[in-house]
Amino acid sequence: MSEPVSTADRHHYEQACDQAIAMCDGNLRSTIKALIMANEYLENEVHELQAAISCGCAPVGLAKSDAA
């Protein structure tokens, strides 16, 4: 099972929610839509990185850290 969320983490999440809502002028539907779009973008980035790594084309930043 997952560990309980600490009070500090909860506060961080509350602040992040407030910030996201404020960025969308208080419109909760727009906030959810923006977060879904951001999540899809990040998922796509992960898939692209996984594909690059699987064919031996590690991104420059990863290649440098592996060489050290």
PDB file of N, CA, C and O in Angstrom:
ATOM      1  N   MET A   1       0.835  -1.190   0.000  1.00  0.00           N
ATOM      2  CA  MET A   1       0.000   0.000   0.000  1.00  0.00           C
ATOM      3  C   MET A   1       0.874   1.245   0.000  1.00  0.00           C
ATOM      4  O   MET A   1       2.062   1.180   0.315  1.00  0.00           O
ATOM      5  N   SER A   2       0.292   2.353  -0.347  1.00  0.00           N
ATOM      6  CA  SER A   2       1.050   3.596  -0.374  1.00  0.00           C
ATOM      7  C   SER A   2       1.150   4.187   1.026  1.00  0.00           C
ATOM      8  O   SER A   2       0.314   3.940   1.895  1.00  0.00           O
ATOM      9  N   GLU A   3       2.208   4.980   1.212  1.00  0.00           N
ATOM     10  CA  GLU A   3       2.422   5.624   2.502  1.00  0.00           C
ATOM     11  C   GLU A   3       1.482   6.815   2.641  1.00  0.00           C
ATOM     12  O   GLU A   3       1.101   7.429   1.644  1.00  0.00           O
ATOM     13  N   PRO A   4       1.104   7.143   3.887  1.00  0.00           N
ATOM     14  CA  PRO A   4       0.248   8.320   4.073  1.00  0.00           C
ATOM     15  C   PRO A   4       0.976   9.597   3.664  1.00  0.00           C
ATOM     16  O   PRO A   4       2.196   9.702   3.796  1.00  0.00           O
ATOM     17  N   VAL A   5       0.219  10.553   3.173  1.00  0.00           N
ATOM     18  CA  VAL A   5       0.789  11.824   2.727  1.00  0.00           C
ATOM     19  C   VAL A   5       1.050  12.692   3.952  1.00  0.00           C
ATOM     20  O   VAL A   5       0.180  12.858   4.806  1.00  0.00           O
ATOM     21  N   SER A   6       2.260  13.245   4.028  1.00  0.00           N
ATOM     22  CA  SER A   6       2.614  14.084   5.171  1.00  0.00           C
ATOM     23  C   SER A   6       1.872  15.417   5.107  1.00  0.00           C
ATOM     24  O   SER A   6       1.343  15.802   4.064  1.00  0.00           O
ATOM     25  N   THR A   7       1.846  16.102   6.230  1.00  0.00           N
ATOM     26  CA  THR A   7       1.194  17.413   6.298  1.00  0.00           C
ATOM     27  C   THR A   7       1.863  18.398   5.357  1.00  0.00           C
ATOM     28  O   THR A   7       1.187  19.190   4.701  1.00  0.00           O
ATOM     29  N   ALA A   8       3.194  18.355   5.287  1.00  0.00           N
ATOM     30  CA  ALA A   8       3.926  19.260   4.389  1.00  0.00           C
ATOM     31  C   ALA A   8       3.553  18.991   2.935  1.00  0.00           C
ATOM     32  O   ALA A   8       3.374  19.925   2.154  1.00  0.00           O
ATOM     33  N   ASP A   9       3.435  17.716   2.574  1.00  0.00           N
ATOM     34  CA  ASP A   9       3.043  17.366   1.204  1.00  0.00           C
ATOM     35  C   ASP A   9       1.624  17.834   0.908  1.00  0.00           C
ATOM     36  O   ASP A   9       1.348  18.352  -0.174  1.00  0.00           O
ATOM     37  N   ARG A  10       0.725  17.649   1.875  1.00  0.00           N
ATOM     38  CA  ARG A  10      -0.654  18.095   1.687  1.00  0.00           C
ATOM     39  C   ARG A  10      -0.703  19.596   1.456  1.00  0.00           C
ATOM     40  O   ARG A  10      -1.435  20.077   0.590  1.00  0.00           O
ATOM     41  N   HIS A  11       0.080  20.335   2.234  1.00  0.00           N
ATOM     42  CA  HIS A  11       0.127  21.790   2.085  1.00  0.00           C
ATOM     43  C   HIS A  11       0.653  22.157   0.695  1.00  0.00           C
ATOM     44  O   HIS A  11       0.137  23.065   0.044  1.00  0.00           O
ATOM     45  N   HIS A  12       1.680  21.440   0.255  1.00  0.00           N
ATOM     46  CA  HIS A  12       2.247  21.682  -1.080  1.00  0.00           C
ATOM     47  C   HIS A  12       1.188  21.451  -2.159  1.00  0.00           C
ATOM     48  O   HIS A  12       1.060  22.248  -3.088  1.00  0.00           O
ATOM     49  N   TYR A  13       0.433  20.361  -2.031  1.00  0.00           N
ATOM     50  CA  TYR A  13      -0.604  20.056  -3.018  1.00  0.00           C
ATOM     51  C   TYR A  13      -1.721  21.093  -2.987  1.00  0.00           C
ATOM     52  O   TYR A  13      -2.240  21.474  -4.035  1.00  0.00           O
ATOM     53  N   GLU A  14      -2.091  21.547  -1.803  1.00  0.00           N
ATOM     54  CA  GLU A  14      -3.121  22.587  -1.687  1.00  0.00           C
ATOM     55  C   GLU A  14      -2.666  23.864  -2.379  1.00  0.00           C
ATOM     56  O   GLU A  14      -3.441  24.499  -3.095  1.00  0.00           O
ATOM     57  N   GLN A  15      -1.407  24.239  -2.165  1.00  0.00           N
ATOM     58  CA  GLN A  15      -0.868  25.437  -2.814  1.00  0.00           C
ATOM     59  C   GLN A  15      -0.836  25.267  -4.330  1.00  0.00           C
ATOM     60  O   GLN A  15      -1.177  26.189  -5.071  1.00  0.00           O
ATOM     61  N   ALA A  16      -0.427  24.086  -4.786  1.00  0.00           N
ATOM     62  CA  ALA A  16      -0.373  23.832  -6.228  1.00  0.00           C
ATOM     63  C   ALA A  16      -1.774  23.902  -6.838  1.00  0.00           C
ATOM     64  O   ALA A  16      -1.944  24.437  -7.934  1.00  0.00           O
ATOM     65  N   CYS A  17      -2.777  23.367  -6.141  1.00  0.00           N
ATOM     66  CA  CYS A  17      -4.161  23.441  -6.627  1.00  0.00           C
ATOM     67  C   CYS A  17      -4.622  24.885  -6.702  1.00  0.00           C
ATOM     68  O   CYS A  17      -5.204  25.308  -7.701  1.00  0.00           O
ATOM     69  N   ASP A  18      -4.361  25.640  -5.643  1.00  0.00           N
ATOM     70  CA  ASP A  18      -4.762  27.050  -5.626  1.00  0.00           C
ATOM     71  C   ASP A  18      -4.107  27.820  -6.765  1.00  0.00           C
ATOM     72  O   ASP A  18      -4.744  28.657  -7.406  1.00  0.00           O
ATOM     73  N   GLN A  19      -2.831  27.533  -7.011  1.00  0.00           N
ATOM     74  CA  GLN A  19      -2.103  28.228  -8.078  1.00  0.00           C
ATOM     75  C   GLN A  19      -2.683  27.867  -9.451  1.00  0.00           C
ATOM     76  O   GLN A  19      -2.875  28.743 -10.294  1.00  0.00           O
ATOM     77  N   ALA A  20      -2.957  26.590  -9.670  1.00  0.00           N
ATOM     78  CA  ALA A  20      -3.516  26.165 -10.957  1.00  0.00           C
ATOM     79  C   ALA A  20      -4.884  26.804 -11.193  1.00  0.00           C
ATOM     80  O   ALA A  20      -5.177  27.265 -12.296  1.00  0.00           O
ATOM     81  N   ILE A  21      -5.711  26.829 -10.161  1.00  0.00           N
ATOM     82  CA  ILE A  21      -7.041  27.436 -10.292  1.00  0.00           C
ATOM     83  C   ILE A  21      -6.918  28.927 -10.568  1.00  0.00           C
ATOM     84  O   ILE A  21      -7.642  29.469 -11.403  1.00  0.00           O
ATOM     85  N   ALA A  22      -6.005  29.590  -9.870  1.00  0.00           N
ATOM     86  CA  ALA A  22      -5.808  31.031 -10.077  1.00  0.00           C
ATOM     87  C   ALA A  22      -5.337  31.323 -11.495  1.00  0.00           C
ATOM     88  O   ALA A  22      -5.744  32.318 -12.095  1.00  0.00           O
ATOM     89  N   MET A  23      -4.477  30.456 -12.034  1.00  0.00           N
ATOM     90  CA  MET A  23      -3.973  30.662 -13.391  1.00  0.00           C
ATOM     91  C   MET A  23      -5.090  30.541 -14.428  1.00  0.00           C
ATOM     92  O   MET A  23      -4.974  31.058 -15.539  1.00  0.00           O
ATOM     93  N   CYS A  24      -6.164  29.859 -14.059  1.00  0.00           N
ATOM     94  CA  CYS A  24      -7.310  29.711 -14.965  1.00  0.00           C
ATOM     95  C   CYS A  24      -8.465  30.608 -14.532  1.00  0.00           C
ATOM     96  O   CYS A  24      -9.627  30.323 -14.824  1.00  0.00           O
ATOM     97  N   ASP A  25      -8.139  31.684 -13.840  1.00  0.00           N
ATOM     98  CA  ASP A  25      -9.135  32.682 -13.408  1.00  0.00           C
ATOM     99  C   ASP A  25     -10.291  32.078 -12.615  1.00  0.00           C
ATOM    100  O   ASP A  25     -11.427  32.542 -12.714  1.00  0.00           O
ATOM    101  N   GLY A  26     -10.000  31.047 -11.832  1.00  0.00           N
ATOM    102  CA  GLY A  26     -11.021  30.447 -10.980  1.00  0.00           C
ATOM    103  C   GLY A  26     -11.945  29.470 -11.679  1.00  0.00           C
ATOM    104  O   GLY A  26     -12.843  28.917 -11.044  1.00  0.00           O
ATOM    105  N   ASN A  27     -11.751  29.244 -12.964  1.00  0.00           N
ATOM    106  CA  ASN A  27     -12.604  28.337 -13.728  1.00  0.00           C
ATOM    107  C   ASN A  27     -12.100  26.907 -13.540  1.00  0.00           C
ATOM    108  O   ASN A  27     -11.059  26.530 -14.079  1.00  0.00           O
ATOM    109  N   LEU A  28     -12.849  26.115 -12.770  1.00  0.00           N
ATOM    110  CA  LEU A  28     -12.401  24.757 -12.454  1.00  0.00           C
ATOM    111  C   LEU A  28     -12.340  23.860 -13.687  1.00  0.00           C
ATOM    112  O   LEU A  28     -11.437  23.032 -13.804  1.00  0.00           O
ATOM    113  N   ARG A  29     -13.284  24.015 -14.601  1.00  0.00           N
ATOM    114  CA  ARG A  29     -13.271  23.201 -15.825  1.00  0.00           C
ATOM    115  C   ARG A  29     -12.014  23.487 -16.640  1.00  0.00           C
ATOM    116  O   ARG A  29     -11.372  22.564 -17.141  1.00  0.00           O
ATOM    117  N   SER A  30     -11.664  24.763 -16.769  1.00  0.00           N
ATOM    118  CA  SER A  30     -10.451  25.133 -17.503  1.00  0.00           C
ATOM    119  C   SER A  30      -9.205  24.616 -16.795  1.00  0.00           C
ATOM    120  O   SER A  30      -8.238  24.215 -17.442  1.00  0.00           O
ATOM    121  N   THR A  31      -9.230  24.627 -15.470  1.00  0.00           N
ATOM    122  CA  THR A  31      -8.097  24.127 -14.690  1.00  0.00           C
ATOM    123  C   THR A  31      -7.893  22.641 -14.939  1.00  0.00           C
ATOM    124  O   THR A  31      -6.773  22.192 -15.185  1.00  0.00           O
ATOM    125  N   ILE A  32      -8.979  21.884 -14.875  1.00  0.00           N
ATOM    126  CA  ILE A  32      -8.885  20.438 -15.109  1.00  0.00           C
ATOM    127  C   ILE A  32      -8.408  20.165 -16.529  1.00  0.00           C
ATOM    128  O   ILE A  32      -7.558  19.302 -16.745  1.00  0.00           O
ATOM    129  N   LYS A  33      -8.949  20.892 -17.489  1.00  0.00           N
ATOM    130  CA  LYS A  33      -8.546  20.717 -18.889  1.00  0.00           C
ATOM    131  C   LYS A  33      -7.055  20.998 -19.056  1.00  0.00           C
ATOM    132  O   LYS A  33      -6.354  20.237 -19.724  1.00  0.00           O
ATOM    133  N   ALA A  34      -6.567  22.080 -18.457  1.00  0.00           N
ATOM    134  CA  ALA A  34      -5.146  22.430 -18.561  1.00  0.00           C
ATOM    135  C   ALA A  34      -4.271  21.358 -17.931  1.00  0.00           C
ATOM    136  O   ALA A  34      -3.217  21.023 -18.473  1.00  0.00           O
ATOM    137  N   LEU A  35      -4.692  20.815 -16.792  1.00  0.00           N
ATOM    138  CA  LEU A  35      -3.907  19.771 -16.127  1.00  0.00           C
ATOM    139  C   LEU A  35      -3.899  18.473 -16.932  1.00  0.00           C
ATOM    140  O   LEU A  35      -2.880  17.784 -16.990  1.00  0.00           O
ATOM    141  N   ILE A  36      -5.023  18.141 -17.549  1.00  0.00           N
ATOM    142  CA  ILE A  36      -5.077  16.949 -18.409  1.00  0.00           C
ATOM    143  C   ILE A  36      -4.146  17.128 -19.606  1.00  0.00           C
ATOM    144  O   ILE A  36      -3.417  16.208 -19.975  1.00  0.00           O
ATOM    145  N   MET A  37      -4.175  18.309 -20.204  1.00  0.00           N
ATOM    146  CA  MET A  37      -3.309  18.579 -21.357  1.00  0.00           C
ATOM    147  C   MET A  37      -1.834  18.510 -20.957  1.00  0.00           C
ATOM    148  O   MET A  37      -1.016  17.958 -21.692  1.00  0.00           O
ATOM    149  N   ALA A  38      -1.498  19.064 -19.803  1.00  0.00           N
ATOM    150  CA  ALA A  38      -0.112  19.018 -19.329  1.00  0.00           C
ATOM    151  C   ALA A  38       0.314  17.580 -19.067  1.00  0.00           C
ATOM    152  O   ALA A  38       1.439  17.196 -19.389  1.00  0.00           O
ATOM    153  N   ASN A  39      -0.574  16.787 -18.486  1.00  0.00           N
ATOM    154  CA  ASN A  39      -0.271  15.391 -18.218  1.00  0.00           C
ATOM    155  C   ASN A  39      -0.053  14.614 -19.516  1.00  0.00           C
ATOM    156  O   ASN A  39       0.873  13.808 -19.608  1.00  0.00           O
ATOM    157  N   GLU A  40      -0.902  14.851 -20.517  1.00  0.00           N
ATOM    158  CA  GLU A  40      -0.738  14.179 -21.810  1.00  0.00           C
ATOM    159  C   GLU A  40       0.589  14.554 -22.458  1.00  0.00           C
ATOM    160  O   GLU A  40       1.262  13.707 -23.046  1.00  0.00           O
ATOM    161  N   TYR A  41       0.960  15.826 -22.348  1.00  0.00           N
ATOM    162  CA  TYR A  41       2.241  16.274 -22.902  1.00  0.00           C
ATOM    163  C   TYR A  41       3.395  15.532 -22.223  1.00  0.00           C
ATOM    164  O   TYR A  41       4.304  15.045 -22.896  1.00  0.00           O
ATOM    165  N   LEU A  42       3.356  15.448 -20.897  1.00  0.00           N
ATOM    166  CA  LEU A  42       4.432  14.772 -20.165  1.00  0.00           C
ATOM    167  C   LEU A  42       4.464  13.275 -20.462  1.00  0.00           C
ATOM    168  O   LEU A  42       5.540  12.686 -20.569  1.00  0.00           O
ATOM    169  N   GLU A  43       3.290  12.659 -20.596  1.00  0.00           N
ATOM    170  CA  GLU A  43       3.243  11.242 -20.965  1.00  0.00           C
ATOM    171  C   GLU A  43       3.879  11.023 -22.331  1.00  0.00           C
ATOM    172  O   GLU A  43       4.605  10.048 -22.525  1.00  0.00           O
ATOM    173  N   ASN A  44       3.616  11.915 -23.274  1.00  0.00           N
ATOM    174  CA  ASN A  44       4.210  11.824 -24.601  1.00  0.00           C
ATOM    175  C   ASN A  44       5.733  11.960 -24.524  1.00  0.00           C
ATOM    176  O   ASN A  44       6.460  11.237 -25.205  1.00  0.00           O
ATOM    177  N   GLU A  45       6.207  12.882 -23.697  1.00  0.00           N
ATOM    178  CA  GLU A  45       7.653  13.053 -23.519  1.00  0.00           C
ATOM    179  C   GLU A  45       8.288  11.769 -22.979  1.00  0.00           C
ATOM    180  O   GLU A  45       9.357  11.364 -23.435  1.00  0.00           O
ATOM    181  N   VAL A  46       7.636  11.138 -22.018  1.00  0.00           N
ATOM    182  CA  VAL A  46       8.142   9.886 -21.451  1.00  0.00           C
ATOM    183  C   VAL A  46       8.205   8.813 -22.528  1.00  0.00           C
ATOM    184  O   VAL A  46       9.202   8.100 -22.630  1.00  0.00           O
ATOM    185  N   HIS A  47       7.156   8.690 -23.332  1.00  0.00           N
ATOM    186  CA  HIS A  47       7.140   7.682 -24.403  1.00  0.00           C
ATOM    187  C   HIS A  47       8.259   7.939 -25.417  1.00  0.00           C
ATOM    188  O   HIS A  47       8.915   7.002 -25.870  1.00  0.00           O
ATOM    189  N   GLU A  48       8.474   9.205 -25.769  1.00  0.00           N
ATOM    190  CA  GLU A  48       9.542   9.537 -26.714  1.00  0.00           C
ATOM    191  C   GLU A  48      10.914   9.213 -26.131  1.00  0.00           C
ATOM    192  O   GLU A  48      11.779   8.696 -26.839  1.00  0.00           O
ATOM    193  N   LEU A  49      11.122   9.508 -24.859  1.00  0.00           N
ATOM    194  CA  LEU A  49      12.401   9.184 -24.223  1.00  0.00           C
ATOM    195  C   LEU A  49      12.606   7.678 -24.138  1.00  0.00           C
ATOM    196  O   LEU A  49      13.709   7.187 -24.379  1.00  0.00           O
ATOM    197  N   GLN A  50      11.549   6.941 -23.796  1.00  0.00           N
ATOM    198  CA  GLN A  50      11.656   5.486 -23.736  1.00  0.00           C
ATOM    199  C   GLN A  50      12.002   4.913 -25.102  1.00  0.00           C
ATOM    200  O   GLN A  50      12.813   3.992 -25.197  1.00  0.00           O
ATOM    201  N   ALA A  51      11.403   5.441 -26.154  1.00  0.00           N
ATOM    202  CA  ALA A  51      11.696   4.972 -27.509  1.00  0.00           C
ATOM    203  C   ALA A  51      13.138   5.281 -27.883  1.00  0.00           C
ATOM    204  O   ALA A  51      13.820   4.444 -28.475  1.00  0.00           O
ATOM    205  N   ALA A  52      13.607   6.477 -27.543  1.00  0.00           N
ATOM    206  CA  ALA A  52      14.986   6.855 -27.857  1.00  0.00           C
ATOM    207  C   ALA A  52      15.976   5.976 -27.107  1.00  0.00           C
ATOM    208  O   ALA A  52      16.985   5.549 -27.669  1.00  0.00           O
ATOM    209  N   ILE A  53      15.692   5.710 -25.855  1.00  0.00           N
ATOM    210  CA  ILE A  53      16.589   4.883 -25.050  1.00  0.00           C
ATOM    211  C   ILE A  53      16.588   3.450 -25.556  1.00  0.00           C
ATOM    212  O   ILE A  53      17.641   2.814 -25.602  1.00  0.00           O
ATOM    213  N   SER A  54      15.423   2.928 -25.939  1.00  0.00           N
ATOM    214  CA  SER A  54      15.345   1.536 -26.387  1.00  0.00           C
ATOM    215  C   SER A  54      16.097   1.302 -27.694  1.00  0.00           C
ATOM    216  O   SER A  54      16.530   0.181 -27.961  1.00  0.00           O
ATOM    217  N   CYS A  55      16.261   2.347 -28.514  1.00  0.00           N
ATOM    218  CA  CYS A  55      17.015   2.171 -29.757  1.00  0.00           C
ATOM    219  C   CYS A  55      18.466   2.640 -29.599  1.00  0.00           C
ATOM    220  O   CYS A  55      19.204   2.732 -30.580  1.00  0.00           O
ATOM    221  N   GLY A  56      18.866   2.935 -28.365  1.00  0.00           N
ATOM    222  CA  GLY A  56      20.250   3.318 -28.114  1.00  0.00           C
ATOM    223  C   GLY A  56      20.548   4.777 -28.362  1.00  0.00           C
ATOM    224  O   GLY A  56      21.714   5.165 -28.428  1.00  0.00           O
ATOM    225  N   CYS A  57      19.538   5.581 -28.501  1.00  0.00           N
ATOM    226  CA  CYS A  57      19.710   7.015 -28.751  1.00  0.00           C
ATOM    227  C   CYS A  57      19.398   7.791 -27.484  1.00  0.00           C
ATOM    228  O   CYS A  57      18.405   8.517 -27.425  1.00  0.00           O
ATOM    229  N   ALA A  58      20.236   7.644 -26.474  1.00  0.00           N
ATOM    230  CA  ALA A  58      19.992   8.332 -25.203  1.00  0.00           C
ATOM    231  C   ALA A  58      20.094   9.833 -25.403  1.00  0.00           C
ATOM    232  O   ALA A  58      20.985  10.298 -26.114  1.00  0.00           O
ATOM    233  N   PRO A  59      19.204  10.598 -24.795  1.00  0.00           N
ATOM    234  CA  PRO A  59      19.303  12.060 -24.880  1.00  0.00           C
ATOM    235  C   PRO A  59      20.641  12.551 -24.348  1.00  0.00           C
ATOM    236  O   PRO A  59      21.252  11.892 -23.507  1.00  0.00           O
ATOM    237  N   VAL A  60      21.101  13.696 -24.827  1.00  0.00           N
ATOM    238  CA  VAL A  60      22.418  14.236 -24.486  1.00  0.00           C
ATOM    239  C   VAL A  60      22.628  14.312 -22.983  1.00  0.00           C
ATOM    240  O   VAL A  60      23.676  13.888 -22.496  1.00  0.00           O
ATOM    241  N   GLY A  61      21.676  14.832 -22.239  1.00  0.00           N
ATOM    242  CA  GLY A  61      21.817  14.968 -20.789  1.00  0.00           C
ATOM    243  C   GLY A  61      22.026  13.632 -20.104  1.00  0.00           C
ATOM    244  O   GLY A  61      22.821  13.536 -19.169  1.00  0.00           O
ATOM    245  N   LEU A  62      21.329  12.601 -20.551  1.00  0.00           N
ATOM    246  CA  LEU A  62      21.482  11.281 -19.960  1.00  0.00           C
ATOM    247  C   LEU A  62      22.814  10.663 -20.335  1.00  0.00           C
ATOM    248  O   LEU A  62      23.433   9.988 -19.513  1.00  0.00           O
ATOM    249  N   ALA A  63      23.262  10.878 -21.551  1.00  0.00           N
ATOM    250  CA  ALA A  63      24.529  10.310 -21.994  1.00  0.00           C
ATOM    251  C   ALA A  63      25.685  10.886 -21.184  1.00  0.00           C
ATOM    252  O   ALA A  63      26.611  10.155 -20.831  1.00  0.00           O
ATOM    253  N   LYS A  64      25.649  12.186 -20.884  1.00  0.00           N
ATOM    254  CA  LYS A  64      26.708  12.813 -20.101  1.00  0.00           C
ATOM    255  C   LYS A  64      26.751  12.262 -18.688  1.00  0.00           C
ATOM    256  O   LYS A  64      27.835  12.009 -18.163  1.00  0.00           O
ATOM    257  N   SER A  65      25.596  12.069 -18.059  1.00  0.00           N
ATOM    258  CA  SER A  65      25.585  11.591 -16.679  1.00  0.00           C
ATOM    259  C   SER A  65      26.030  10.136 -16.603  1.00  0.00           C
ATOM    260  O   SER A  65      26.612   9.726 -15.599  1.00  0.00           O
ATOM    261  N   ASP A  66      25.770   9.347 -17.644  1.00  0.00           N
ATOM    262  CA  ASP A  66      26.209   7.959 -17.659  1.00  0.00           C
ATOM    263  C   ASP A  66      27.717   7.853 -17.823  1.00  0.00           C
ATOM    264  O   ASP A  66      28.329   6.918 -17.305  1.00  0.00           O
ATOM    265  N   ALA A  67      28.321   8.790 -18.530  1.00  0.00           N
ATOM    266  CA  ALA A  67      29.751   8.736 -18.797  1.00  0.00           C
ATOM    267  C   ALA A  67      30.572   9.087 -17.567  1.00  0.00           C
ATOM    268  O   ALA A  67      31.737   8.702 -17.473  1.00  0.00           O
ATOM    269  N   ALA A  68      29.989   9.803 -16.632  1.00  0.00           N
ATOM    270  CA  ALA A  68      30.735  10.253 -15.445  1.00  0.00           C
ATOM    271  C   ALA A  68      31.015   9.139 -14.486  1.00  0.00           C
ATOM    272  O   ALA A  68      31.632   9.362 -13.445  1.00  0.00           O
TER     273      ALA A  68
END
